[in-house]
Structure formats: C-alpha cells, structure tokens
Amino acid sequence: MSNVYDSVSIVGLRKAHLEQLQAYIYERDLTDWYYGPKEQFQIRHNDLVEWINEIVELFSNPDNKIKGK
C-alpha cells in the first residue's frame, strides 16, 4: 500500500541546501547519466530543473524567507 502526500515540507532547509541540490542537478547535465528509461528520466530531470530554479530564484530575494515551524 502506498502513502500519498499532497506536499513535502522544506522547513529547515536553507538557501545553501537548495543551491547544493541545484548543483547536483546541473552535474547530471555535464555527465549525462540516467537510470531507467531515458525518456522518462529526462522528463523528471527537466521537471526538477524547473522546480529548483524557481525556488532558488524566489529565495535569491533577501526579503523572502522559508517559514520555520
């Protein structure tokens, strides 16, 4: 049986965490590795690139903060 979540909290992560994740994603572009069906992997990868870029852009504004608990 699967657990289904509507959202996943990023509380506790700092901008540096997100930039590090962004660097991992970009490293994949340099090495072109993948697992599973390449087409499906690339779709997921593109989604992650878009997602992380939006988040890092959002928190590049020093007035924006991640709300704590």
BELRANOR-V245551 format. One record per backbone hydrogen bond with DSSP energy under -0.5 kcal/mol. CO is the residue of the C=O (numbers start at 1). NH is the residue of the N-H. E is the energy in kcal/mol with one decimal. If there is no record, write none. Layout:
BEGIN
co: [CO/CO]
nh: [NH/NH]
e: [E/E]
END
This chain:
BEGIN
co: [10/14/14/15/16/17/18/19/20/21/22/23/24/25/26/27/28/37/38/39/40/41/42/43/44/45/46/47/48/49/50/51/52/53/54/55/57/58/60/61/65]
nh: [13/17/18/19/20/21/22/23/24/25/26/27/28/29/30/31/32/41/42/43/44/45/46/47/48/49/50/51/52/53/54/55/56/57/58/59/60/61/62/64/67]
e: [-2.3/-0.7/-1.7/-2.6/-2.1/-2.2/-2.3/-2.1/-2.0/-2.2/-2.3/-2.3/-1.5/-1.0/-1.2/-1.6/-2.8/-2.6/-2.7/-1.8/-2.2/-2.9/-2.6/-2.0/-2.4/-2.6/-2.2/-2.5/-3.0/-2.2/-2.0/-2.0/-2.8/-2.3/-2.3/-2.3/-1.1/-0.9/-0.7/-2.2/-0.6]
END
